[in-house]
Amino acid sequence: MEDDFKHLVRISRKDVDGNKTIEHALTDIKGVGLSLSRSMTLKLGLNSTDKIGYINDDDVLKIQEIIENPKEFGIPEWMLNRRNDFETGETTHLIESDLDMTLRDDLNRMKKTRSYKGRRHEVGLPVRGQRTKSTFRKGSSVGVRRSRG
């Protein structure tokens, strides 16, 4: 059984450590969290506590397919990370560089339209209504300065 162990498994443009369990190895892919990886292993009928280095190539291909098209495999829409896209209105799931590019485009769109969130992102202040009296004080002078004398 040692012969078919792979130390690195290539899944969706990402090299994953073969010594990790299946559910934890899938979380190394950006855009896949623990709950999504658990539901994927349940849908595929894999044991989530097995090491990912021992699974065969057919299962790796099935994992790639379910990451690319999770709705076709019965993954609920609320688990996907791109619901009601701004341009298309579709619900999809993005991973790795696609996720980074879409996030950057969203931030640039908010900055361009001068929305509240966009202006807060530009200045580097919190976006979601957190208090700023005592937190987010990096960068500028903090506190009261004591005079020497």
C-alpha positions in Angstrom: 0.0 0.0 0.0 3.0 2.3 0.5 3.7 2.2 -3.3 0.5 4.1 -4.3 1.0 6.9 -1.7 1.4 10.4 -3.3 3.1 13.1 -1.1 1.7 15.8 -3.3 -1.8 15.6 -4.9 -2.7 18.2 -7.6 -6.3 19.3 -7.3 -7.6 22.4 -9.2 -4.3 24.2 -9.9 -3.1 23.6 -6.3 -0.6 21.1 -4.8 -2.1 19.5 -1.7 -0.1 17.7 1.1 -0.8 14.0 0.8 -0.4 13.4 4.6 -3.5 15.4 5.4 -7.0 14.0 5.7 -9.3 14.5 2.8 -11.5 17.2 4.4 -8.5 19.2 5.7 -6.5 18.9 2.5 -9.3 20.3 0.5 -9.4 23.4 2.7 -5.9 24.3 1.4 -7.6 25.3 -1.9 -8.6 29.0 -1.6 -12.4 29.2 -1.7 -13.0 25.8 -0.1 -13.9 25.8 3.6 -14.3 23.0 6.0 -18.1 22.7 5.7 -17.9 22.6 1.9 -15.1 20.0 1.9 -17.1 17.8 4.3 -20.2 18.0 2.1 -18.1 17.2 -1.0 -16.6 14.1 0.7 -20.1 13.0 1.7 -21.5 13.5 -1.8 -18.6 11.5 -3.3 -18.9 8.7 -0.7 -15.3 9.1 0.5 -14.1 8.6 4.1 -13.2 12.1 5.2 -10.6 10.8 7.7 -8.5 8.9 5.0 -5.3 10.5 3.9 -5.6 12.2 0.5 -2.3 10.7 -0.6 -3.9 7.2 -0.7 -7.0 8.0 -2.9 -6.8 7.0 -6.6 -6.8 9.3 -9.6 -10.4 8.7 -10.4 -11.5 10.1 -7.1 -9.1 13.1 -7.6 -10.9 13.8 -10.9 -14.3 13.5 -9.2 -13.1 16.0 -6.5 -12.0 18.4 -9.3 -15.4 18.1 -11.0 -17.4 18.8 -7.8 -15.2 21.8 -7.1 -15.8 23.2 -10.6 -19.6 22.5 -10.7 -20.9 22.0 -7.1 -24.5 22.7 -8.0 -24.6 19.7 -10.4 -23.6 17.4 -7.5 -26.3 18.6 -5.2 -24.3 21.0 -3.0 -26.8 23.7 -1.7 -26.6 27.2 -3.1 -26.0 28.7 0.4 -22.6 26.9 0.5 -21.3 28.6 -2.6 -19.2 31.8 -2.4 -20.5 33.8 -5.3 -24.3 34.1 -5.0 -26.2 36.4 -7.3 -23.3 37.7 -9.2 -23.4 41.5 -10.0 -23.1 41.2 -13.7 -24.8 37.8 -14.5 -27.1 37.2 -11.5 -26.0 33.6 -11.4 -24.8 31.7 -8.4 -21.3 30.1 -8.8 -18.4 29.0 -6.8 -14.9 30.5 -7.4 -11.5 29.2 -6.3 -7.9 30.4 -6.3 -7.1 33.2 -8.7 -10.6 33.5 -10.0 -11.7 34.4 -6.5 -8.9 37.0 -6.1 -9.7 38.6 -9.4 -13.4 38.8 -8.8 -12.8 40.3 -5.3 -10.5 42.9 -6.8 -13.0 43.8 -9.5 -15.8 44.2 -6.9 -13.6 46.5 -4.8 -12.6 48.6 -7.8 -16.3 48.9 -8.8 -17.2 50.1 -5.3 -14.4 52.6 -5.4 -15.3 53.8 -8.9 -18.9 54.4 -8.0 -17.8 56.1 -4.8 -20.1 54.0 -2.6 -19.7 54.1 1.2 -18.0 50.8 1.2 -15.7 51.8 -1.6 -14.6 55.0 0.1 -13.9 53.2 3.4 -11.8 50.7 1.4 -9.9 53.5 -0.2 -9.0 55.1 3.1 -8.3 51.8 4.9 -11.0 52.2 7.5 -13.4 49.5 8.6 -16.2 48.9 6.2 -18.9 47.0 8.2 -19.7 49.6 10.9 -17.1 48.7 13.6 -16.1 51.4 16.1 -12.9 53.3 15.4 -12.3 55.1 18.7 -10.2 52.4 20.1 -9.4 50.0 17.2 -8.0 50.3 13.7 -5.4 52.8 15.0 -2.4 51.6 13.1 -0.5 54.0 10.9 -1.2 57.3 12.5 -0.1 58.6 15.9 -1.8 56.7 18.8 -2.6 58.0 22.2 -1.6 61.2 24.0 2.0 62.3 23.8 3.8 63.2 27.1 5.8 66.4 27.1 9.3 66.0 28.6 10.3 68.5 31.2 
